[in-house]
Amino acid sequence: MAFVDWLGWPWAPAWLSNVNGAAPTFSVNTALDAGGESIGWIFEAPRTGTLKAFGFGVQTVTNDPDNGLRVSWFSIASGLPNAETHFDIIDPSPLTTGFKTTGIISDDGSDTGAKKAVTQGERVCAVVTIENFQAGDSVGIRAHTNGIWQGPGFSRGFPYYVTDVGGAGWAKGGAGGEGNFNFAVQYDDDIWYPIVGAAPISSITTRVLNSGSNPDEEALRFSVPVPLRLKGVQFMATFAGTTSTAVARLYADDDTILATATTVGGSSDVGGGTGSGQIVNLIFSTSVELDANTTYRLAVHATGAGNVSMYFVSALDGNLINAFPLGANFTHSERNNPGVWGNSSLSVPLITPLFDAIDPVKGGVAAHMGALVGRLIQRYRRRRQEF
């Protein structure tokens, strides 16, 4: 059966992109510098199972908390944290900036206590506060990133984050169009599962490209689990001027060029001109049918004298990369064209594939049914031979 068109605008996966017209950064954060102050995230459990731990970002440490941080699961009432049900104390001594992961969060705070069971879609609340606050303790927690969003939208609805600072009680955040949560959750099978609207970003890197830079080409290295048809590419970039030109290409793993699209006059292509963090959508002249479980690169090559700034984000380790929106099969490559690609299994570029069709036979139920029927026929023939 032929590929079936995906009607409407080319479908983009729930990926890291931008809607705020700003270069990606970590947020100004929430300062915990008084007794009882807390920050939390309310999200939906990505699967049914038992929660083990969560991860979050620390942006600043003005004064290392004497007794560490208390991390907890809370019950929820009227959309706000209600009461602590499970907790853990983390005291890295000293606390440093960056993405942090908790220990086992249990009902008694020990590694052997009962962990929190959840069902897929259940609303869950994670909270961070200073344990046994001492005068002078001060740490800034990353609520989210700025300029990076997963999916469409201009302000956060659900999931959302909450704060309790300055004695005002719990309040919802999200009125300012915040981006991806700097957050992740781990189940007791030790896997970090993706949460829509969140990613365990440990660092954000800006790569300035031009015709004389090394590297001059950034790419998303990826494979898809079912046959899809690719129509184009979306990427975030900052163009320095009209001499900042770029070519987008789809490569096979052997570097064969499968499709090409070109910007016109660099910054003339984008509505914001030379503003930071512009989103560019380019459509190939012919869509390309992708095979399942086959490696491709979707690349942006800076071809002009002016700068094209591209962006990628990184995770601490190979376990956490699984909690990025599309998991470990969508990662980062770069090179000085036409040189050898350098690949990273811990980084992800802000480059998004645009799909417009799927093969329902090769990638769907029909393929599995065909294989099953084939096995039954073989078994029937063997039985006849036995008799």
C-alpha positions as CSV (number, residue, x, y, z in Angstrom):
1,M,0.0,0.0,0.0
2,A,1.3,3.5,-0.8
3,F,2.0,6.3,1.7
4,V,-1.2,8.0,3.0
5,D,-1.1,11.8,3.0
6,W,-1.2,13.4,6.4
7,L,-3.7,16.2,5.7
8,G,-3.1,19.8,6.7
9,W,0.1,21.6,7.5
10,P,3.1,19.2,7.7
11,W,3.0,17.4,11.0
12,A,5.7,18.2,13.4
13,P,6.4,15.9,16.3
14,A,6.2,17.1,19.9
15,W,9.7,18.4,19.8
16,L,11.8,21.3,21.2
17,S,11.0,24.4,19.3
18,N,10.3,28.1,19.9
19,V,7.3,30.4,19.9
20,N,8.6,33.4,21.9
21,G,11.1,34.9,19.4
22,A,14.0,34.7,21.8
23,A,17.2,32.8,22.0
24,P,16.9,29.8,24.4
25,T,18.1,30.5,27.9
26,F,17.4,29.2,31.4
27,S,14.9,31.3,33.3
28,V,15.4,33.9,35.9
29,N,14.4,31.2,38.3
30,T,12.7,31.1,41.8
31,A,14.9,32.0,44.8
32,L,14.5,29.9,47.9
33,D,15.9,32.1,50.6
34,A,13.5,32.0,53.5
35,G,11.9,29.3,55.7
36,G,9.0,27.4,54.1
37,E,9.6,28.7,50.5
38,S,9.1,26.1,47.8
39,I,8.8,25.5,44.1
40,G,6.8,22.7,42.5
41,W,5.8,21.2,39.1
42,I,2.3,19.7,38.4
43,F,2.2,17.3,35.5
44,E,0.6,14.1,34.3
45,A,2.2,10.8,34.9
46,P,3.6,9.6,31.5
47,R,2.8,5.9,32.3
48,T,1.3,3.6,34.9
49,G,3.9,2.4,37.4
50,T,5.9,3.4,40.5
51,L,7.8,6.7,40.8
52,K,11.4,6.5,42.1
53,A,12.9,10.0,41.7
54,F,12.8,13.3,39.8
55,G,15.3,15.7,38.4
56,F,15.4,19.5,38.3
57,G,17.8,22.4,37.6
58,V,19.7,24.5,40.1
59,Q,20.7,27.9,38.5
60,T,22.4,29.7,41.4
61,V,23.8,28.9,44.8
62,T,24.2,32.1,46.7
63,N,24.6,30.3,50.1
64,D,24.7,26.6,50.2
65,P,21.8,25.3,52.3
66,D,23.2,23.9,55.6
67,N,20.9,20.9,55.6
68,G,20.4,20.3,51.9
69,L,17.2,20.3,49.9
70,R,14.0,18.4,50.7
71,V,12.3,16.9,47.6
72,S,8.8,15.5,47.8
73,W,5.7,14.2,46.2
74,F,2.6,16.2,47.3
75,S,-1.1,15.5,47.0
76,I,-3.1,18.1,45.0
77,A,-6.2,20.1,46.0
78,S,-7.8,22.8,43.8
79,G,-4.8,22.6,41.4
80,L,-2.2,23.4,44.1
81,P,0.1,21.3,46.4
82,N,-1.8,20.1,49.4
83,A,0.2,17.8,51.7
84,E,3.5,15.9,51.5
85,T,3.2,12.2,51.0
86,H,6.7,11.1,50.1
87,F,10.1,12.8,50.5
88,D,13.9,12.5,50.3
89,I,16.7,14.8,51.5
90,I,19.5,15.5,49.1
91,D,22.7,17.1,50.5
92,P,25.5,17.0,47.9
93,S,27.6,19.2,50.2
94,P,28.3,21.6,48.6
95,L,25.3,22.1,46.3
96,T,26.4,23.2,42.8
97,T,24.6,24.6,39.8
98,G,23.3,22.4,37.0
99,F,20.7,19.6,36.6
100,K,20.3,17.5,39.7
101,T,18.6,14.1,40.4
102,T,17.1,13.0,43.7
103,G,17.6,9.8,45.5
104,I,14.7,7.4,46.2
105,I,11.6,9.4,47.3
106,S,9.6,7.3,49.7
107,D,6.9,7.6,52.4
108,D,9.5,7.6,55.2
109,G,12.4,9.2,53.4
110,S,14.5,6.0,53.3
111,D,15.6,3.9,50.4
112,T,13.5,1.0,51.6
113,G,10.2,3.0,52.2
114,A,7.1,2.7,50.0
115,K,7.3,4.6,46.7
116,K,4.5,6.5,45.0
117,A,2.3,4.4,42.6
118,V,0.7,6.3,39.8
119,T,-1.6,5.6,36.8
120,Q,-1.0,7.0,33.3
121,G,-2.5,10.5,33.1
122,E,-2.8,11.0,36.9
123,R,-1.8,14.4,38.0
124,V,1.3,14.5,40.1
125,C,3.0,17.2,42.1
126,A,6.8,17.4,42.7
127,V,8.1,20.0,45.2
128,V,11.6,21.3,46.2
129,T,12.3,23.3,49.4
130,I,15.2,23.9,51.8
131,E,15.4,21.3,54.5
132,N,15.4,22.9,58.0
133,F,16.1,26.4,56.8
134,Q,19.0,28.3,58.4
135,A,19.5,32.1,58.2
136,G,21.4,32.9,55.0
137,D,20.5,29.8,53.0
138,S,19.8,30.9,49.4
139,V,19.5,28.8,46.2
140,G,17.9,29.6,42.8
141,I,15.8,26.7,41.2
142,R,15.1,26.7,37.5
143,A,11.4,26.5,36.9
144,H,11.7,26.3,33.2
145,T,13.7,27.4,30.2
146,N,13.0,30.6,28.2
147,G,12.6,30.5,24.4
148,I,12.1,26.7,24.1
149,W,8.6,25.3,23.8
150,Q,7.4,21.8,23.1
151,G,4.5,22.1,20.7
152,P,2.4,25.1,19.8
153,G,1.2,27.8,22.1
154,F,2.1,31.2,23.6
155,S,1.4,30.7,27.3
156,R,1.4,27.7,29.6
157,G,-1.9,26.0,30.4
158,F,-1.2,22.5,31.6
159,P,1.3,21.3,32.9
160,Y,2.4,24.2,35.0
161,Y,4.7,25.1,37.9
162,V,3.8,26.6,41.3
163,T,5.7,28.7,43.9
164,D,5.3,29.5,47.6
165,V,7.6,32.4,48.3
166,G,7.4,35.6,50.3
167,G,4.6,34.3,52.6
168,A,2.0,34.6,49.9
169,G,1.1,30.8,49.8
170,W,1.0,28.6,46.7
171,A,0.5,30.4,43.4
172,K,0.5,29.1,39.8
173,G,3.2,30.2,37.4
174,G,3.0,30.4,33.6
175,A,1.4,33.8,32.8
176,G,4.5,35.0,30.9
177,G,4.7,32.3,28.2
178,E,7.3,30.2,29.9
179,G,8.9,27.4,28.0
180,N,9.9,23.8,28.7
181,F,10.1,22.7,32.3
182,N,13.6,22.0,33.4
183,F,12.3,18.7,35.0
184,A,12.2,14.9,34.5
185,V,10.8,11.9,36.3
186,Q,12.2,8.4,36.9
187,Y,10.2,5.2,37.5
188,D,11.4,2.3,39.6
189,D,12.6,0.5,36.5
190,D,15.3,3.2,36.4
191,I,14.0,4.7,33.1
192,W,13.5,8.4,32.8
193,Y,10.3,8.8,30.7
194,P,9.4,11.8,28.5
195,I,6.8,14.3,29.9
196,V,5.1,16.5,27.5
197,G,6.2,20.1,28.2
198,A,9.4,19.1,30.1
199,A,13.0,18.1,29.3
200,P,16.1,17.5,31.6
201,I,18.2,20.1,29.9
202,S,21.6,20.5,31.7
203,S,23.1,23.1,29.3
204,I,22.2,25.3,26.3
205,T,24.8,25.9,23.6
206,T,24.8,28.5,20.9
207,R,26.8,27.5,17.8
208,V,27.7,30.4,15.5
209,L,28.1,29.3,11.9
210,N,29.2,30.9,8.7
211,S,30.9,29.9,5.5
212,G,34.3,30.2,7.2
213,S,33.5,28.6,10.6
214,N,34.3,25.1,11.8
215,P,31.9,23.5,12.2
216,D,29.6,25.1,9.6
217,E,26.8,22.5,9.6
218,E,24.5,21.4,12.4
219,A,22.2,18.3,12.2
220,L,19.5,16.3,13.8
221,R,20.6,12.6,13.6
222,F,17.5,10.4,13.8
223,S,15.6,7.3,12.9
224,V,11.8,6.7,13.0
225,P,10.1,3.5,14.2
226,V,7.7,3.3,11.3
227,P,7.9,4.5,7.7
228,L,7.1,8.2,7.5
229,R,7.4,10.7,4.7
230,L,9.4,13.9,5.3
231,K,8.2,17.2,3.7
232,G,10.5,19.8,5.3
233,V,12.3,21.1,8.3
234,Q,11.8,23.6,11.1
235,F,14.7,25.1,12.9
236,M,15.5,27.9,15.4
237,A,18.2,30.3,14.4
238,T,19.5,33.9,14.7
239,F,20.5,35.5,11.4
240,A,23.0,38.4,11.6
241,G,22.0,39.9,8.3
242,T,21.1,39.3,4.6
243,T,24.5,37.7,4.0
244,S,23.6,35.0,6.6
245,T,22.4,32.3,4.3
246,A,21.8,28.7,4.9
247,V,20.8,25.4,3.2
248,A,18.8,22.7,4.8
249,R,19.4,19.2,3.6
250,L,18.2,15.7,4.4
251,Y,21.1,13.2,4.3
252,A,21.1,9.4,4.3
253,D,23.6,7.9,6.8
254,D,26.2,7.5,3.9
255,D,25.9,11.3,3.3
256,T,23.8,10.9,0.1
257,I,21.7,14.1,-0.2
258,L,18.0,13.2,-0.4
259,A,16.4,16.7,-0.3
260,T,17.4,20.3,-0.2
261,A,15.8,23.7,0.6
262,T,17.5,27.1,0.8
263,T,16.9,30.3,2.7
264,V,16.5,33.4,0.6
265,G,18.7,36.4,1.6
266,G,19.3,35.1,5.1
267,S,17.4,37.4,7.5
268,S,15.1,38.5,4.7
269,D,13.4,35.1,5.2
270,V,12.2,35.7,8.7
271,G,9.5,38.1,9.9
272,G,11.6,39.3,12.8
273,G,14.5,40.2,10.6
274,T,17.7,39.9,12.6
275,G,16.0,39.1,16.0
276,S,17.1,36.3,18.2
277,G,15.6,32.8,18.2
278,Q,13.6,33.0,14.9
279,I,11.8,29.9,13.7
280,V,12.4,29.1,10.0
281,N,10.2,26.5,8.2
282,L,11.5,25.2,4.8
283,I,9.7,22.8,2.5
284,F,11.5,20.4,0.2
285,S,10.5,20.4,-3.5
286,T,9.7,16.7,-3.2
287,S,8.8,14.8,0.0
288,V,11.1,11.9,0.9
289,E,9.9,8.5,2.1
290,L,11.9,7.4,5.2
291,D,12.5,3.8,6.0
292,A,11.9,2.6,9.6
293,N,14.9,2.1,11.9
294,T,17.2,3.8,9.4
295,T,19.6,6.6,10.3
296,Y,19.1,10.0,8.6
297,R,20.5,13.5,9.2
298,L,18.4,16.7,8.9
299,A,21.0,19.4,8.6
300,V,21.4,23.2,8.4
301,H,24.5,24.4,6.6
302,A,25.6,28.0,6.8
303,T,26.8,29.0,3.4
304,G,27.1,32.8,3.6
305,A,29.6,35.2,5.1
306,G,27.2,36.4,7.8
307,N,26.6,34.5,11.0
308,V,23.8,32.0,11.5
309,S,23.5,31.1,15.2
310,M,22.1,27.6,15.8
311,Y,21.2,26.0,19.2
312,F,21.4,22.7,20.9
313,V,20.7,21.4,24.4
314,S,22.4,18.6,26.4
315,A,21.6,16.1,29.1
316,L,23.9,14.9,31.9
317,D,24.0,11.3,30.8
318,G,22.6,8.7,28.4
319,N,19.9,7.7,30.8
320,L,18.4,11.2,30.9
321,I,18.5,11.7,27.2
322,N,15.6,9.2,27.1
323,A,13.4,11.9,28.8
324,F,13.9,14.3,25.9
325,P,10.7,14.5,23.7
326,L,11.6,11.8,21.2
327,G,14.2,9.9,23.2
328,A,17.6,8.6,22.4
329,N,17.0,8.2,18.6
330,F,17.0,11.9,18.0
331,T,20.4,13.4,18.8
332,H,23.0,15.9,17.6
333,S,25.6,15.9,14.8
334,E,27.9,18.6,13.5
335,R,30.8,18.9,11.0
336,N,32.8,21.2,8.7
337,N,31.1,20.4,5.4
338,P,32.1,18.1,3.6
339,G,34.0,16.5,6.4
340,V,33.3,13.7,8.8
341,W,30.3,14.0,11.1
342,G,30.9,14.2,14.9
343,N,28.0,12.7,16.8
344,S,26.8,13.3,20.4
345,S,24.5,10.9,22.2
346,L,23.9,13.5,24.9
347,S,22.8,16.6,22.9
348,V,19.8,17.5,20.8
349,P,19.7,20.4,18.2
350,L,16.6,22.6,18.0
351,I,15.8,21.2,14.5
352,T,12.4,19.6,13.9
353,P,11.4,17.3,11.1
354,L,8.0,18.0,9.3
355,F,6.2,14.8,8.3
356,D,3.3,14.7,5.8
357,A,2.5,11.0,5.3
358,I,2.8,7.5,6.8
359,D,2.9,4.0,5.3
360,P,0.1,2.2,7.2
361,V,1.2,-1.2,5.9
362,K,4.9,-1.2,6.5
363,G,4.5,0.6,9.8
364,G,1.1,-0.4,11.1
365,V,-1.1,-3.3,12.1
366,A,-1.2,-4.8,8.6
367,A,2.5,-5.5,8.6
368,H,2.2,-7.4,11.9
369,M,-0.9,-9.3,10.8
370,G,0.9,-10.3,7.6
371,A,3.8,-11.7,9.5
372,L,1.4,-13.5,11.9
373,V,-0.5,-15.1,9.0
374,G,2.8,-16.2,7.4
375,R,3.8,-18.0,10.6
376,L,0.4,-19.7,10.9
377,I,0.7,-21.0,7.3
378,Q,4.2,-22.3,7.9
379,R,3.0,-24.1,11.1
380,Y,0.0,-25.6,9.2
381,R,2.3,-26.9,6.5
382,R,4.7,-28.5,9.0
383,R,1.7,-30.2,10.7
384,R,0.5,-31.7,7.4
385,Q,4.0,-33.0,6.7
386,E,4.0,-34.7,10.2
387,F,0.9,-36.6,9.3
